[in-house]
Amino acid sequence: MQRFRFRLSGLLRLRSQLERVSRRTLATAMGNVAVVQHRIAAAGESLRQCEEHGRGTDGAAQLARSLESGLTRFRWRLERELRAVEAQLERARSEWLERKSEEQSLLKLRVAQKSEWRTEHARTEQHELEELARLRAFARVAAHEVKS
């Protein structure tokens, strides 16, 4: 039996590699978002602590208030960074979905072609078996006529 050969197997392999690369890029972008979110949470916690210590009137309270204003600016900067990495995440997600869709289309085409190949192969095999059966029947009839 002849083996099935998908003519676009090279393209399918390439699409699979591109999908894996875009999946890794997506995972990296998700990690970047998580890191920035963690940094924002840490800055928020530090900001709350500075607010607590800044309620007094002594020198430590004044230092806590100035640290609080610096932490507020730092948190704003982190929020801008978060928006940037979230936008990067969305681009990576849409690229991955596109790559995944391309790969899935080729896989569906491969499955359809393989199914068609199997059907055609089974049909050819059935015709060959029928031909052999007819030849065998003719041989029996001929052998029976020779004996008679």
C-alpha positions in Angstrom: 0.0 0.0 0.0 1.3 3.4 -0.9 1.7 5.8 2.0 -0.3 9.0 2.3 1.7 12.1 1.4 0.4 15.5 2.3 1.8 17.9 -0.2 1.7 20.9 2.1 3.5 19.1 5.0 6.4 21.6 4.8 4.0 24.5 5.1 2.2 22.7 8.0 5.6 22.2 9.8 6.4 25.9 9.3 3.0 27.0 10.6 3.4 24.7 13.6 6.8 26.2 14.4 5.4 29.8 14.1 2.5 28.9 16.4 4.9 27.6 19.0 7.0 30.7 18.8 4.0 32.9 19.1 2.8 30.8 22.1 6.1 31.4 23.8 5.9 35.1 23.0 2.4 35.1 24.5 3.6 33.4 27.7 6.4 35.9 28.0 4.0 38.8 27.7 1.7 37.2 30.3 4.7 36.9 32.6 5.6 40.6 32.0 2.1 41.6 32.9 2.2 39.5 36.1 5.6 41.1 37.1 4.3 44.6 36.7 1.1 43.8 38.5 3.1 42.4 41.4 5.3 45.5 41.4 2.2 47.7 41.5 0.8 45.7 44.4 4.1 46.1 46.3 4.2 49.8 45.6 0.5 50.0 46.8 1.4 48.2 50.1 4.4 50.5 50.6 2.2 53.5 49.9 -0.3 52.4 52.6 2.5 52.0 55.1 3.8 55.5 54.3 0.3 56.9 54.8 0.1 55.2 58.2 3.5 56.6 59.3 2.9 60.0 57.7 0.0 60.9 60.1 2.3 62.2 62.8 4.1 65.5 63.1 7.6 64.4 63.8 10.5 64.1 61.4 9.7 60.5 60.5 6.2 61.5 59.5 7.6 64.2 57.2 10.0 61.7 55.7 7.1 59.2 55.2 5.0 61.9 53.4 7.8 62.7 51.0 8.4 59.0 50.4 4.7 58.7 49.8 4.7 61.3 47.1 7.7 59.5 45.4 5.9 56.2 45.7 2.8 57.7 44.1 4.8 58.9 41.1 6.5 55.5 40.9 3.0 53.8 40.9 1.8 56.1 38.1 4.8 55.1 36.1 4.1 51.4 36.8 0.5 51.9 35.7 1.7 53.3 32.4 4.1 50.4 32.1 1.2 48.0 32.8 -0.9 49.6 30.1 2.1 49.1 27.7 2.7 45.5 28.6 -1.1 44.7 28.5 -1.1 46.2 24.9 1.8 44.0 24.1 0.0 41.0 25.6 -3.1 41.7 23.4 -0.9 41.9 20.3 0.8 38.6 21.2 -2.6 37.0 21.9 -4.0 38.1 18.6 -0.9 36.9 16.8 -1.0 33.6 18.5 -4.7 33.2 17.7 -4.0 34.0 14.0 -1.1 31.5 13.9 -3.2 28.8 15.7 -6.0 29.4 13.2 -3.6 29.0 10.2 -2.2 25.8 11.7 -5.7 24.4 12.4 -6.8 25.2 8.8 -3.9 23.2 7.4 -4.5 20.3 9.8 -8.2 20.2 8.8 -7.1 20.1 5.1 -4.6 17.3 5.9 -7.3 15.3 7.6 -9.7 15.8 4.8 -7.1 14.8 2.2 -6.1 11.8 4.1 -9.7 10.7 4.5 -10.2 11.1 0.7 -7.0 9.2 0.1 -8.2 6.3 2.3 -11.6 6.2 0.5 -9.9 6.2 -2.9 -7.5 3.5 -1.8 -10.3 1.3 -0.4 -12.3 1.8 -3.6 -9.2 0.8 -5.7 -8.6 -2.2 -3.5 -12.2 -3.3 -3.8 -12.1 -3.1 -7.6 -9.0 -5.2 -7.6 -10.6 -7.8 -5.3 -13.7 -7.9 -7.6 -11.5 -8.4 -10.6 -9.6 -11.2 -9.0 -13.0 -12.8 -8.0 -14.2 -12.5 -11.7 -10.9 -14.0 -13.0 -11.2 -16.9 -10.5 -14.8 -17.5 -11.5 -13.9 -17.5 -15.2 -11.0 -19.9 -14.5 -13.4 -22.3 -12.7 -15.9 -22.1 -15.6 -13.1 -22.7 -18.1 -11.8 -25.6 -16.1 -15.2 -27.1 -15.8 -15.7 -26.7 -19.6 -12.4 -28.4 -20.3 -13.4 -31.4 -18.1 -16.8 -31.7 -19.9 
